Amino acid sequence: MSLAPDSSDSPALSQALRELDVILANAGVGIVFVKARTLVRCNQRYAEIYGFDSPEAAVGRSSTELYETEEAARGLGARAYPVLAAGETFRGEQLMRRQNGEVFWAHLTGRLIDADEPASGSIWIVDDIHERKLADAALADLHAEQQLIFDHAMVGIVFLRGRRVTRCNRAFEQLFGYGPGELDGQLSRAWYLSDEDWKAAGDLCYEPLVRGDAFHAEMLLGRKDGTPVWCEVRSKAIDRSDLSRGSIWITQDITARKQAEQELVQAKAQLMAIVEQRTQELSRTVAALELKIAEQQAAEARAERLALFDGLTGLPNRHLLADRASQAIDIARRNDEPLAVLFLDLDHFKNVNDTLGHRVGDALLTQLAARLRGAVREQDTVARMGGDEFVLVLPLTDVAGAAHLATKLMALASAPFQVDRQELTVTPSMGIAMFPTDGDDFDTLCKCADAAMYRAKKDGRNAYRFFTSEMQAQSARALMLENALRRALERRQLSLHYQPQFSLDPDGEARIVGAEALLRWQHPELGWVSPAEFIPVAEASGLILPIGEWVLREAVSQLRRWDDAGLPGLSMAVNLSAVQFRHADLPQLVERVLSEIGVPAERLELELTEGAAMDDPAVAITVMNELHARGVLLSIDDFGTGYSSLSYLKKFRVGKLKIDQSFVRDLTDDAEDRAIVDAVIRMAAALGLQTLAEGVETEGQLAFLRRHGCQAVQGYLFSRPLPAEAFAEFVLARTAPISAY
């Protein structure tokens, strides 16, 4: 827009116009002269605002194309014309369009050149306010967002100035029980419980606010109705350099949390109390458990000791002995060293228990164990096998060393023992086996030493014997018999022979009244094995129990078969071994067998040796009473060969004494035997007992027995033991009483 003067103009006017032209060219706003909606002149800034290359490029352009739309141009005209027509200045904001099509906000100021002549045109001042409008819009959005947060915050927000409320949100009002706007202008004292609390809060937050720090505290405040409420309070000055501009406070109800914390504290205290109580209970439980564990460990230690050591003497028992002996033998084998096993048994120790009691016997064994332990070396093992049997394992000991120790042990064992002010004397019998001569393992050596010990007893006791080849042969024979005997029953190698028994009537007749069942064993390779040889083996191995039951059942069954065959009613005598007699089930077994087979109890006579009966008289009396109560007859076999007490004999429930054949054999030649047999017969008669003589082989023996009142006899004079069929034929051939022949 140029206002340069013509040459006819005055110099002053020309100068003024040039100055005005400079001002317009450098103005910070756009200026345009519009006439009939056409751009007549504009300055540089106007051209820049609308994107013209120069002011001259804008001249002649329609003003309408500078608007966003024609409707927008007409709209502005409709708003501006009444103002301009009135001779006033129009001001407004309008969306305009640049030459590149970009829309922007502009502030328009317009005025007519001559209000009386609108057609003379108008002057418009244009300012580009697009950036400011955008900033204002963003500010408005931010304010709206802040107001939205303020109005809908879950926490109470209040602005204070001079400790008075300038603004607060609804959450703050609801927190303290006030209606909308009710707190506006009020002092903050409204939500404190007392003046003191209010003043203290002011003093407390002053310094942090001055420093520009945030104030944070938990306070007990009050609602409008006076009820207390715990609040978490945060505050900060709007301008720490000018506290008069106020502060903002954010308040949150933490009453529930405080109650929860208090309940938590109480619960924690209760829990601590419970924990303390449980800790004490646990301590007591742990102490009790530790005591129980200690007791258990002690019990296990005792059990382990009982499993490995003898409970009476404290010596190793047979289990620990076997382990130690095996180790010692392994060492001796590897190093090619000698080793001895010594078996010691006290002579007649049973008499000590029977006469003085087991307590005295136990005390004696304990003292003996101490003497044995003190007599050997550290590497030697002294063990108690049971009863009065002791075994010593002696590494690095040859024959001379074993003999020396045996002599020493005999002296120690024979020295008097002092028990309960009583002086007791016992003697030992010992057997010795040497490794590897007598055996390569402990079981073999122990059996050999045991066999040697029995040889010492057989040779008169109170002595020791080394195992010999003769004993070796006997041991091998016993082992072979034991192994064979284990299968003899199932292989039907055992059988019974029956020896007739005769009664001696007063008129001189001998009448068959019964049979004694005698066990026989015929082995396919060994032939007939003597009962005197295999019965001890059966007793030692425990085989006597099943064999004895078979003998009892077979003998009673045979008696029933003879009855069915028409033989006269006979009695059946069956021998019992000491092992059978000591078995607790014997009375029940006998009763069961008789009941199953159907034979009256009085037809069965059980024979018990004198030694077996006197082994434990009290037990013998009990068993005899039970058998007698069942109706079974009892007799003492081999009477006179053992040691009997008449006081016990009269208590035994026996009906017969069998005189041993060792006394009958020399009756006609030996006066002592005649005296003994006569005495036995007289004693039996005095006790109300019958007598039966075994082994009668001559007429002279029979005549003596009949003359002195013996009631029954058996022997080769009448018959050898016969198989069942031959026995039946023998009986049937002699159904009538016969004289002895």
Secondary structure as GFF3:
##gff-version 3
##sequence-region A 1 741
A	DSSP	alpha_helix	11	25	.	.	.	ID=ss1
A	DSSP	beta_strand	30	35	.	.	.	ID=ss2
A	DSSP	beta_strand	38	42	.	.	.	ID=ss3
A	DSSP	alpha_helix	44	50	.	.	.	ID=ss4
A	DSSP	alpha_helix	55	58	.	.	.	ID=ss5
A	DSSP	three_ten_helix	63	66	.	.	.	ID=ss6
A	DSSP	alpha_helix	70	85	.	.	.	ID=ss7
A	DSSP	beta_strand	90	97	.	.	.	ID=ss8
A	DSSP	beta_strand	103	112	.	.	.	ID=ss9
A	DSSP	three_ten_helix	118	120	.	.	.	ID=ss10
A	DSSP	beta_strand	122	128	.	.	.	ID=ss11
A	DSSP	alpha_helix	130	152	.	.	.	ID=ss12
A	DSSP	beta_strand	156	161	.	.	.	ID=ss13
A	DSSP	beta_strand	164	168	.	.	.	ID=ss14
A	DSSP	alpha_helix	170	175	.	.	.	ID=ss15
A	DSSP	three_ten_helix	188	191	.	.	.	ID=ss16
A	DSSP	alpha_helix	195	211	.	.	.	ID=ss17
A	DSSP	beta_strand	215	222	.	.	.	ID=ss18
A	DSSP	beta_strand	228	237	.	.	.	ID=ss19
A	DSSP	three_ten_helix	243	245	.	.	.	ID=ss20
A	DSSP	beta_strand	247	253	.	.	.	ID=ss21
A	DSSP	alpha_helix	255	308	.	.	.	ID=ss22
A	DSSP	alpha_helix	318	335	.	.	.	ID=ss23
A	DSSP	beta_strand	339	346	.	.	.	ID=ss24
A	DSSP	alpha_helix	349	356	.	.	.	ID=ss25
A	DSSP	alpha_helix	358	375	.	.	.	ID=ss26
A	DSSP	beta_strand	381	386	.	.	.	ID=ss27
A	DSSP	beta_strand	389	395	.	.	.	ID=ss28
A	DSSP	alpha_helix	399	414	.	.	.	ID=ss29
A	DSSP	beta_strand	417	419	.	.	.	ID=ss30
A	DSSP	beta_strand	422	424	.	.	.	ID=ss31
A	DSSP	beta_strand	428	435	.	.	.	ID=ss32
A	DSSP	alpha_helix	442	458	.	.	.	ID=ss33
A	DSSP	beta_strand	464	466	.	.	.	ID=ss34
A	DSSP	alpha_helix	469	488	.	.	.	ID=ss35
A	DSSP	beta_strand	494	504	.	.	.	ID=ss36
A	DSSP	beta_strand	510	523	.	.	.	ID=ss37
A	DSSP	beta_strand	527	529	.	.	.	ID=ss38
A	DSSP	alpha_helix	531	541	.	.	.	ID=ss39
A	DSSP	alpha_helix	544	564	.	.	.	ID=ss40
A	DSSP	beta_strand	571	576	.	.	.	ID=ss41
A	DSSP	alpha_helix	578	582	.	.	.	ID=ss42
A	DSSP	alpha_helix	586	597	.	.	.	ID=ss43
A	DSSP	three_ten_helix	601	603	.	.	.	ID=ss44
A	DSSP	beta_strand	604	609	.	.	.	ID=ss45
A	DSSP	alpha_helix	610	615	.	.	.	ID=ss46
A	DSSP	alpha_helix	617	629	.	.	.	ID=ss47
A	DSSP	beta_strand	633	639	.	.	.	ID=ss48
A	DSSP	alpha_helix	646	649	.	.	.	ID=ss49
A	DSSP	beta_strand	656	659	.	.	.	ID=ss50
A	DSSP	alpha_helix	661	664	.	.	.	ID=ss51
A	DSSP	alpha_helix	671	686	.	.	.	ID=ss52
A	DSSP	beta_strand	690	693	.	.	.	ID=ss53
A	DSSP	alpha_helix	699	707	.	.	.	ID=ss54
A	DSSP	beta_strand	712	713	.	.	.	ID=ss55
A	DSSP	alpha_helix	724	732	.	.	.	ID=ss56
###
